[in-house]
Amino acid sequence: MLHRISYCVVVFTLLASVSAGQQTAAGAAGQPPADQSRKDAASQPVESKRILGIIPNYRTFPSLQNYEPLTAGEKFKIATQDSFDRGTVALAVLFGGEGQLTNANRSFGQGAAGFGRYVGAAYGDFVIGDYMTEAVFPTLLHQDPRYFRRGTGSGWSRLEYAVRQIFWTHRDSGGMQFNYSEVIGNSTAVAISNAYYVNNRTAGDATSKLGIQLGVDMASNILKEFWPDLERKLKRKHRQNTSTIESN
């Protein structure tokens, strides 16, 4: 639990570091027409498939312009890419290690065998959650699992937009509706996880897990929305540092 709360804290810290420049960035981003916007979005570093080099980013889409719904196969492809990305495995190792350090599930034990169980459980959480929220329920309920980046407007308006997409999503046929895939999908994943988290099977534990998972997904949306701004800032700082070193 703690590692997921820490993840949310890191996201909001990163957001604070770029929010001051959002008004300027928004004005620049709102200028291109539709075709040029898609071309520019495709060339931006954010379209690389990992955020911060580790967090999978396969279901982010640059905009809603010329919207085309996904087929069932495409939804399962996104879930598969997210689930079996090396970043997902790395996150499972990190989260599993943190879980063992805090003795989050005593039944897993310690030592190498215990570490393996922690990592396996963490990875199982990722895979089950990805398939439930990005493939199974979006296919059954005809909802789009992608995050459509806004990219324009003030920092607060973009933050509100990112948070809202957890609860309000796009239908394959067009229009918006409550994000049943996110809520029911994560609820299903939590229920399945009771099979291997034997120390945390109460209703209170399940409610807490669901709330934390929704919070983590919300933080992921915020990262996806602001990652281009953060990446530009990091690259600019790197260039400045490089120039300073070379001048010395």
Sequence and secondary structure as in RCSB ss.txt:
>XXXX:A:sequence
MLHRISYCVVVFTLLASVSAGQQTAAGAAGQPPADQSRKDAASQPVESKRILGIIPNYRTFPSLQNYEPLTAGEK
FKIATQDSFDRGTVALAVLFGGEGQLTNANRSFGQGAAGFGRYVGAAYGDFVIGDYMTEAVFPTLLHQDPRYFRR
GTGSGWSRLEYAVRQIFWTHRDSGGMQFNYSEVIGNSTAVAISNAYYVNNRTAGDATSKLGIQLGVDMASNILKE
FWPDLERKLKRKHRQNTSTIESN
>XXXX:A:secstr
 HHHHHHHHHHHHHHHHHHTTHHHHHHHHT S HHHHHHHHHHSGGGSSEETTTEE TTEES STT     HHHH
HHHHHHHHTSHHHHHHHHHHHHHHHHTT  GGG SHHHHHHHHHHHHHHHHHHHHHIIIIIHHHHHTB   EE  
  S HHHHHHHHHHTTTEEEBTTSSEEE HHHHHHHHHHHHHHTTT TT  SHHHHHHHHHHHHHHHHHHHHHHH
HHHHHHHHHHHHHHHHHHHHHH 
